Amino acid sequence: MKSRSSRQPNITPGGPEDALSGLVERVTFHNPENGFCVLKVQAEGHRELVCVVGTLPAVTPGEWITAQGTWQRDKDHGLQMKARTLKTQPPTSLEGIEKYLGSGLIKGIGPVYATKLVKKFGEQVFDIIEYQSKRLEEVDGIGRERRQRIKEAWAEQKVVRDIMLFLHAHGVSTNRAARIYKTYGEDAVAIIRANPYTLARDIHGIGFHSADAVAMKLGFEQDSLLRARGAIDHLLTEATGEGHCALPREELIQAALRLLEVGENIVEQALERHLHDQRVTLERIGGKELIFLPHLRVAEEIIASRLHHLADAAAPTPFIDPDKAIPWVEQKTGRTLSHSQREALRIALGHRIVVITGGPGVGKTTLVQSLLMILRAKKLRCLLTAPTGRAAQRLSEATQLEAKTIHRLLEFLPAKGRFQRDVDNPLETDVLVVDETSMVDVPLMSRLLLAHPPTARLILVGDVDQLPSVGPGLVLPDIIRSGVVPVVHLKEIFRQSGGSQIIEAAHAINEGRLPTLPEPGSESASNDFFFLEREEPEEILSTLLTIVRDRIPKRLGVDPIMDIQVLAPMHRGTLGIGELNLKLQACLNPPQQHRTETSAYGTVFREGDKVLQTSNNYDKEVFNGDIGRIKTINIAEKNLTVHFDVRKVVYDFSELDELTLAYAITIHKSQGSEFPVVVMPLAMQQYLLLQRNLLYTGLTRGRSLVMLLGQKKAFTTAVHNASTRFRYGGLFSRLKAKS
């Protein structure tokens, strides 16, 4: 065991460089983005713990460090060594080994088992874990399952550390190391060395610039074709994130030139190589040469082909006489349908496919309920689906029938990366109802249509005036605009909905009219829509915190965390969701002694926090936009548990880049959800995103109360701005071409 001298050295802050070595007692802070760390060290020759500040890709209590640097006296933290170089070694002393194993680095070993293992095996414990793991079962409490977990975690952490060292040496954040290991396995470093641009393509959270930094450090030339091909992949993938299924050839080339700063011939060669290898495809649509990722082009072709087949098919069987069915369903439900609803039922009953669209309060749900009652009375099998869990739950509550997410309905197989239900194994149904179709993107709609039985009816329901899908394409707008299939557009607001200011305001905004705003101080129990005028962004933020924490919960008796949803159009700025989440977390779920918390990817997660899933995770069956609440954080096991409605989902700390705080979310992420209370700040600093469909979508997410607060000018600007971002793709042309 390395011993520590009892003498206390003479330290002169600001003096010449000094050397230090010792045992890491505690990691006070470590940022995996840049390696910056603050360590408490039992240093040789020092009686007290020494503070060492420097950079390391990874560090764990119990490791032995050597440091070279200068002593400085910080006004807040006292004397500390600012290390110019800092290196770690695995622990060799029993004290260090026990700290190392008990730090939570190895899943399945906490402080208790660390003590037991060191007592049993001493300095040989690392070799026992790696080469004779069966012997771990000699320790009381370690059975076959825990032993296997320890062995696997030990092997993983060794490789992950190698990846961390490699990334750190090449100037890249190390916090993706575990994800890289899970994607590439033990060959990770070799794969990255061969083509670092695969990182941008394969690893969630790593972009082209980070991959490019690795490539430059590895000696790749700026004008290499591999780099240019990586840029093309990156630009097309980024475009799908903005809703495009393709990019014009010239636009793609110009974007690549700006990104790469190379000659045009390099980009042209890279694109030609991509086309030759069928990594991309080129098609002339609407007078433009469009470059597609192949799977998106195929998806568009599937949608167009399947919809035309349904539209051209003979009338569905059995024949249902609407003159008998409509009075029957009115008598059964005790509801008198409007003229527009009766006409809609006639169209729906007489066609294999129909689109039902319209805003809030126009009777879409009543129409679907009536249609399902008629069809089920004829013994037809009906399946109901929606893109998100929340949307499926709402559909189920409205119809009193089971509704599933599209992924669950199609029986996605995470291990194989495909759906079990497809053209060879179609859904077993006579009727398929798809709600919130405006949220369905091109890839998912193509998978759904492949699994739809050729003889079954298809009923697409959605509000075409809401924001388009987060994923690529304009599926519902293109279907409606093409005129290929019958469309029922409901517009009449029903009496039971007419008393809602939310619905009246939504329809006014959708028509480009300023809604009637309640007078200040007119908060009666029946009012459900308000606008609080505030001018300065700081004043808007202050008012928002007050009404979310105090006023609304007091008035309605709601939970300020789970029942009130703040929606904002942008990420950055005083009123962006980043700043709003920090303020709301501090206000609604502040740090407390009994609340465990952890920091990952620049975010502090705390027990009790409301969180949002930011990408589809098919293994966990949680999807982009799902909202849950952190129930427990287990530091020893390096995981946390989130409750999504009735489901519990466990996240490893390395997976926390899939989660973000959800006290405030973007309006895009709110699609398909409904919240008891919605609060939306509006200011001219959001100018580029003050759009009618954003405001309309946000407003229609509120069930009992919607409160807008901010600048009247910003509100007016949004109402009058009908512009929407154009999306490149070929679905509309494919639908029209066959009509």
N, C-alpha and C positions, 0 to 999 in steps of 0.2 A: 504494500500500500504506500502511495506517495505521501510523505509526511510534510507537515507545514512547520516552519521555524517559528519560534515564539517571539523573535525580534520584530519590531515595527520599523520599517524602513523610513528614511528621511525623504519625503516626497515634496518636490517643489513644483506647484502648478505653473504651467507655461514654460517649464524647463525643457531640456533636451529629451529625445525619445527614450522610453524605458521599455523593458520587457516584463511580461507577467505570465504566469501559468497557474492553473488551479481548477477546482471542481465547480461545475455550474450547479449552484444551489437552487436557483430559481430563475425562470425566464419571465421577467417582468413584462416585456413587450416583444413581439416579433411580427413584422409585416412581411408576409410572403410575396407581396407584390415587388418589393425592392430589396428584401433581405435585412432591412434595418432592425436592429435588436437592442434591447437593454437587458443586461444580465446581472444577477447577483452571484458573485463568485467567492468561494473559499480559496483565496489565493495563497501561494507559498510565501511565507515571510510577513503575513498580515494577520493580526488578531481578529479584526472585524471583517464582515463581508465587504467586498469591494464591488463598486458599480462599474461595469464595463459597457461601453457603447460602441457599436460597430455594425458590420453587415455579415450575415451568414445565410446561405440558402435554407438551412434547417438547423435547429439546435434543440436539445432536450436536456432537462435536468439530469445530472449524473455524469454527463460527458466531461472530458478533460479538455480545457482550452489553452491555447497559447496565443498571446496578444503582443503586438508591438505598436506603441503609440505614445501620446503625451498626456500628462495629467492636467485636468482643468477643474476649476471650481465653479459649478453651476449655482446661480443664485437661488434656485428652487430645490435642487436635488443634492447640493453639496459637492464633495470631491468625487470625481469619476475619471476613468481612463477613456479617452477618445482613441479607439484602436484604428490604426491605419491598415494593419493586417490582422486577421483573426482566423484561427484554424481550430477544428475540433478533432478529437480522437475518441474512439469508444472507451467507456470506463473500464478501468482495470482493478480498482479497489472494490472491496465488498460494499462499502458505503455508496460508491458511485453506481455500481451495478444495481443495487436496490432502488436508488432514486430513479435510475434510467428505466428500469422495468415498471416501476410504480407510477411513472409520469402519465400513463395513458397512451403511450406511443404504440404499444402492442395491445390490440383488442383482446379481451379475455383476461388481461393481467392488470389489476389495480394494485394499490399499496399493500393490501392484505396478502394477495397471492405473490407479490414481489418478495415480501418478507419470507414467506414459506419456501419459495423456490431458492432463494439465496441461502437460507438455513440448510436446505436439503442438499444442494449441489455446489454451493460456494462459487468459486471463480470459473468453474466448468459449465455454468448454467447456459451460456450462449451456445456452446458446442452441443449440449444436451438438446436444446430446442431445435437446433438445425439438423443434427445428425442422428440423434437417438430420442426423437420426440415421444416414442412409446413410453419411455421412462417417466415422463411428466405425470403419468397416471399414478405414480408412487406417492405423489403429493396429495394429501387429504383435500377432497373437494374438486379435484380435477378428474373428470371422466373422459370418455372417448370424444364426446362432442366438443367440450371445451379445449381438450388437447389439440383437436384438429383445427379449431379456430385460431389457437395460439400459433400453431405451425404455419398456417396460411398467412396470418397477419405478419409474422416474422419475415417470411419470404417476400411478401409484398413491400414491407417497409424498406427492406434492403434495396430492392429495385427502384422504388420510388425515390429513395435518397440519391441513388446514382443519377436518376433523371433530373432531380433537383440540382445536383452539382453541375450537370451538363448545361441545363437551362441557365443557371445563375452565371456560369462562366461565359455564356453567350448573350448575356444582357436581357434575359427574358424572365418575367414573373414566374416564380416557382409554384404558385398555388394551383396550377393545373396539372401538377405532376401525377397525382393519383388518377385523374381522369385519363391522362395519356397512357399510364400503365394499364388501365382497364381496357383501353382501346387497342393498344399494340402489344401488350404483354412484355415478356422479358427481352424482346427484340426492339424495344422502343427506341433506344439510342441509335441503333444501327439503321432503323427505318428513317429516323429524323436526319441522320447524317447523309443518307442516300438522296432524300428529297424533303427538305424542311418545309416545303410548301404544302405537303400533305397535312401539316398541323392545322392550317387555315381551313382546309376542306373537311377534316374529320373531327376536330376537337372543339366542342362548344365553348365559346368565350375567347378563342384565339383567332385573331384576324390576320389579314395579309401582312400588315406592318410588323407584327410580332414575328411571324414566320420569316419575313424578309430580313429582319434583324439577325436571326439565327443563321440564315443563308449567307449573309454578308460576312459574319464572323467565321463561318466555315470556309470562306474563300470562293463562294459562287460569284461569277462575274455579273456586273450590272446588266449587261446585254445578253445574258444567257436565255435560250429558248425556254428552259425549265421555269425561269422566273416569269417570263412573259405569259406562259401557259397558266402558271399559278395565278397571275393577275386576272386573266380572262375568267377562270373559275370563280375567283373572288367577286368580280364585278357582276357576274350573272347570278351568283348566290345572293349577293347583296340586293340585286334588283328584285328577286323573288320576295325578299323581306319587305320590299316597298310595294308589293302587289302585282308586279309584272310577271308575265309568263315568258317574255322574250325581250330583247333589246334590238333596236335598229343597228345594222352592221356598222354604219359610220359612227353612230353614237358610242357604240362599244369600243371601237378603235380609238376614238378621241379620248374617252375616259381612261383607257389603258395607257395612252401616251402621257397623259397628265400624271398618272400614278407612277409610271416607270421612269419617265424622263429619258427615253431612248429613241432611236430612229424608228420611223414608221415601218420600215422594212422588217424590223424584228417582230413587231406586233402582227403584221400581215403574215409572216412566216408561221408564227405561233398559232394564229387563227386557222391557217390552212392545215397545219398539222392536227389541230383539234378536229377540224371537219373530216380530215382523212381517217382519223382514229374513231370517228363517230362519238366523240365526247360532246360535240354540239352538232346541231343541224341548222341548215339555212333554208328559209322558205320566203317567197315573195307574196306579201299580203297587203292589200290596200295601197299598192304602189311603193311599198317599202320592203327592203331585204331585211328580214327579221332573223336573228340568231336565237335559237331555242336550246334549252337543256332538253335532251331527248325525251325524258320521262314526262315533261310538261306538254310537249307537242302530242305525244301519244295519248295523254289524258284528255286533252281537248278533242282529239279525234274520236275517242270512245264516247264522250258525252254527246257530241253531235250525232254520231251514228245511233246510239241507243235512244236518244230523244226522238229522232225521226222515226225509228221503228215503232215507238209507242204512239206517236202522233198519227202514223199512217195505218195503224192496226184497226181491225174491225171493232165495232162497238163491243164493250165488255159483256160477258155473260155471268150470271143470268140477267135477262132484261128486267129492269126495274121501272115500273110506270110511275113517273114523278107526280102525275095527277092523283094517284092513290097514296104514294109514299109520303108526300109533303103533308097532307092533312093528318095522316096517321102519326107522323112524328110530332106534329104540333099538339095533337090530342094527348100523346104519351108524355110529353115534356111540360105541357101546360103553358107553352110559350107560343105566341103568334109571331111568325117570321115576317120580316119586312119584304117588300116587293123585290128588292135587290138580293136578299138572301134566298128567296124562292127561285129566282132566276139562276143564281149561283148553284143551287142544288140541282136544278135541271141540267146545267152544263156538266157538273161533276158526275152525276149519275149516268150520263150518256157518253162519256169519254174514258179512254184508258188512262189518260194523264190530264191533270188540271193544275194550274197555279192559282192559289188564293192569296191575294195581297191586299194591303190596306194598313192604315195607321192604327193607333190605339183607340179602343172604344167603338170600333166599327162592326163588331160582331164576328170576327174571324173564329174565335173560340166556340161561340154558339153554333156557327155553321159547321165546324169540324165535328162538334158533339152530335149534331143532328145527322150529319152524313154517316158517322160511325154507327149510330143507333140503327139507321136504315140498313146499312151493309151487314152488320152483325145479326140483324133479324133474319137476313137471308142466309145465315150460317157461313158467311165468308170469314176467313181467318184474317185478322188485322194485326199488323205490327206498327208500333209508334217509335219514332226516334228523333233525336235532336243533336246538334253538334257538341254541346257541353253538358256536364252533369247537372248544373243548375237549370238549364233550359229543359232537359229531360224531366227533371223533378217537377217543374212547373207544368209541363204538358201532362204528366201523370196525375197531378192534383186536379187539373182542369177536366180531364176526361174520366177519371177514376179507373184508368187502365194502366197497365205497366208500360213505361216508356224507358228506352235505353239510349245511352250515347251511341253514336254511329260506330265508334270503335268497338264497343261491347257487342253491339248488334252483329257486326261483321266478324266477331270473334278473332281479334288481332292476336297473333302469336309472336310475342316479343323475341323469343329465342331464334325464330326463323325470319323475323322482320317482314312478315306478310300477314294478310287476312286469310282466315280459314274459309270464310264465305266468299265465293267468287263465281265466275261463269260456269265452272264445273261442279260447284257445290252451292247452288243458289239458296236464298232465303226461302223458308217454307211458309209462304203467305199468299193470300189472295189480294191483300190491300196493304200498301206501305204508305204511311203518313210521315212526312219529314217537316218538322217545325223549325222556325228560325233559319230558313234556307238562305237568308241573306248572309249568314255567317259561314256557309259551306264554300270552301275553296275548290279550285279545279282538281287537284289530286284526289281529294276525299270524295267529291261528287263522282268522279270516274270509277272509284272503287265501289261506291254504293250502287251505281247503275249496272256495273258488271254482276253484282250479286242479286240484282232485282230480277225476279222470274219474268220471262217474256210475256206470260199471259196475265200477270197481276196488274192491278191498278196502281198508279202512283199519284199521290196528292202532295204537292209542294206548297208549304205555307210560309209566308214571311212578309216583312215590311220592306219593300224595295227602296224606300226613301231613307232607311237607316244607313249607317256606314257600311261599306263593303267588307268582305272577309279580311281578316288579318293576313291570311295566306294569299297566294297568287290567284289572280283572275277576278272576273265580275260575273259570277255564274248566274245569279238570279236576275240582275239587270239585263244581261245578254240574252237569256232565255225569253224574258218578257218582250224585249225590244225586237227580237227576231221575228216574232209572230208565228213561230213554228207550232206552238202548243196553245190550247185554249187557256185564257187568263180571265179570272174573275177579280175585278178591282173594286173592293168595297170602300165606300166613301161616307156613308151616312152614319153620324154619331147617334147612338141610341140614348134614350131618355135616362136610363140608369147610369150612363157614363157622362151625360151632359152636365151634371152638377159638379163635375171635377174640373177645377181650374187647370190642373196638370194637363188633362186631355185637351181642353179648349186651347190652352197656350201652345201645346205641341202642334195642333192642326194649324193654328195661326202662323206659327213660325215656319212650318213646312210649306205654307202658301206664300211666304215672304212678307207676312204682316206682323207688326209689333203687337203682341198680346196685351190685353188689359192687365195692368199691374196694380195689385191692391195698394191702397193708400197706406203710408207709414202709420203704424199703430192700429191697423185694422185686423189684427190677428184673432179672428174668431175661431171657434172650434171646428167650423165647417170648411175654413180655408185650407187648401193644401198646396198653394203655390205662392211664393213671395220673392220679391226682389229688394235687397237691402243695398242702398246706394252708398258706396264708399269710394274715395278718389285715390288715395295713396296706397301703393302695394303693401306697405307696412301696416296701414290701418285695416286693409282687407284681411291680412293674415291674422292680426290681433282679434278682429271680430270673429273670424272663422273659428279660431281656437276657443273663444268664449261660447259661441253658440253650440259647437260640437260637444264641449265638455259639460256645459251647464244648462243653457237655455232649452235646447231641444229635448234632452233627457228628462228635464223637469216638467216640460209641457206634455210630452207624450208617454213618459215612463218607459223609454227604450234604453237598450244597452249602447253606450256611446261608441264602443269598439266594434261590435258585430252588427248592429242595426243601422248605424249611420255610415254612409259611404261618401267620402269626398272624391269628386271626379274633377280632373283637370286636363286640358288639352296637350300640355307639354311637359317635358322632363326637367328642363333647367329653369333657373331664375328663382326669384323670391316666391313665386306662386307655382313653381314647377313641382312635380310629384316628389323629387328628391328632397327638396327643402321642406315641403309639407309633411312628408313622412317622418323626418327627424323631429320636427316640432310637435307633431301629433303623438309620436311615440313618447317623447319626454313628458308630454302633457297627460296622456291617458294611461301609459304603462311605464312609469319611471323606474329606475333601478331601485331594488329593495333587497334587504339581506336574504330573504327567503326565495328570491327569484334568481335562478341560475341563468347566466347568459354566456354567449360565445361570440367571437368576432370572426367573420369569414368574408373574403372578397370585398372588403371595405364596408361591410354592414355589420352592425351589432344586432344579433338576434337574442331575444329575451323571452323567457317563459311568459305566456300570456299575449305575445304579439300576434297581430293579424298579418298573415302572409299570403303572397300570390305566387302560383306556379307560372313560370315565364316561358316554358317550352313543354312540348309533349314528352312524357315519360311513359312509354308503353309497358315497361316492366312493372311500374308502380300503379299503372292505370290512373294517373293524374295528368291533366292536360292544360295546355296554355290557357290561362284565365281562371283556373280553379282557385277559390279562396278558402283558406282554412285558418286554424289558430294553433300556435305552438303550445303543447301541453307539458312536455317534459324535455329537458336537455340533459344528456348523460355525458359528462366530461370524460369519465373513464372509458366508456365504450365509443367515444367520439361520434355520437349521433344524437339526433333530436327527433321527437315524434310530433307530427302535425295531425290534428283532427280535421278532416274534410267532411262536414256534415256528420254522418254516422261512421265513416271509415277512418281508421288510424293508419298513417303512412310514416315509415321510418326513413330518415335521410342520414346518410353518412356525412360527416363534416365536409368531405371533399365534393359532395354533391350540392352544397348550399348555394352555388352560383345559379341553380335552377329556381331559387326562391328570392323574393324581394319583399320588403314591407308593403302592406296593403291598406294602411290607414287612408292613403290617397292612391288612386290608380288612374291610368289614362282612360279616356272615354272609350277608346278602342278595346281595351281589356274588359270593359264592363258589358260588352255585347252578350246577349243571351241571358244576362242576369237581371234580377229585379231586387231592389233593396227597399226596406221600409222607408228609409229617409235618404235623400240625395242632397248633397251640398256642393255647389259649383262656384268657384271664384272666377271672375272675368275681369281682365284688364288689357289695356292696349299693348302691354309688353308681349302678349300672346298673339300679336297681330296676324302673323302668317297662318295661324291655326284657328282664327275666328271665322268658322264656316258654319253655314246653316245646318248641314247634316250632322256635324259634330254636336252642336247645341241641341238639335232635335233628338238625336240618339241619347245623349246624356239625360235630357228631360224625361224621356219615356222609360228610364230605368227606375224612377221613383214610384213607389206604390202609395204611400200615405202622405208624404210631404216632400216637396222639392223647394230648396231655398237657393236662389242665386244671389251672389253678393259681389259688388265691385262697381266698375265704371259703367254708367248708362251708355256712353259712347261705344264701349266695347260690346255691350249687349246688342245695340242697334247695328253695329258693323257686322256681327255674326248673323243676325237675322236677314240682312240684305245681301250677304255674300253667298251666292248659290254655286260658286265655283267648286269643282272637285278635281282631285289629281287624276290625270289621265293614266290609264294602265295599258301597257303594250301586251298584246296577245292575239290569238287567232280564233277564239271560240265563236264570236259573233259572225265572222266571215264564214266559218265552217257551217254554222247553223243556217245562214242565209243561202249558202251555195247549194244546199240540198233541198231547199224549200220550193 
